[in-house]
Amino acid sequence: MERILRLKPYIYDLKIDTRVEMPEEMKQNIINSGKNQIGFIAQEMEKDFPLLVELDDESDTYTVNYVGLIPEIVKSIQELNEKLETKIAELEAENEVLRDNCCNQSNRRNNNLNTGSSVNPNEDVGASVLFQNNPNPFNAETRIKYYLAPSTSQAAMYIYDMNGKQIDRYELSNHGENELIISKGKLSAGIYFYTLIADGKEVATKKMILTD
């Protein structure tokens, strides 16, 4: 994509080789058909696409393989599309985070939501609660706040990638309000899920976004 963006299209007129003798009418037709052409300067294009530019030493002229440029353009479009899909997924996740945060402000103790499910407020204020990580998105580390009910005997935080593969697991033992710090570590930029499991039951699952 970077090489494609560096290409500079030009409008030009083809020059006639005056050394070649031809009828005046044919010469004029060639001149007319060669006006307002669109292309690239071979010497500029050669810097990024050397395989698509050739120099004829005898005539000291360059030729550009425009057909060979098509696969390069297709590849750049594919790369752009992949980046756009990732960005769209990140924006959708951010929107969901914003919606969750609005709900959290009303009553965090009743925020017992599962990602993608309908709102089911938990009326038991003594129940375990999982909060949205902050900051989100993050590029170095983020903090996940949670509340473990006094009756909880065993709890853990699970980290999953977009494909549902478990990335990490953290044992939680302290009751009450706590926080778990997640560092970038070996994680690559992308969208992840974190789930709080208390006494074998899912408390909530939320999304977090790691940026470059």
CORWOTA-V740037 format. One record per run of one state. SS is the DSSP state (helix for helix, strand for strand, loop for the rest). FROM is the first residue (numbers start at 1). LEN is the number of residues. Records with the same first field share a line. If there is no record, write none. Layout:
SS->FROM-LEN  FROM-LEN
This chain:
loop->1-1  7-3  13-11  34-3  40-2  49-1  57-4  65-1  107-1  111-3  115-14  131-3  135-3  139-2  149-6  161-5  173-3  184-6  199-2  211-2
helix->2-5  24-10  42-7  50-3  66-41  108-3
strand->10-3  37-3  53-4  61-4  114-1  129-2  134-1  138-1  141-8  155-6  166-7  176-8  190-9  201-10
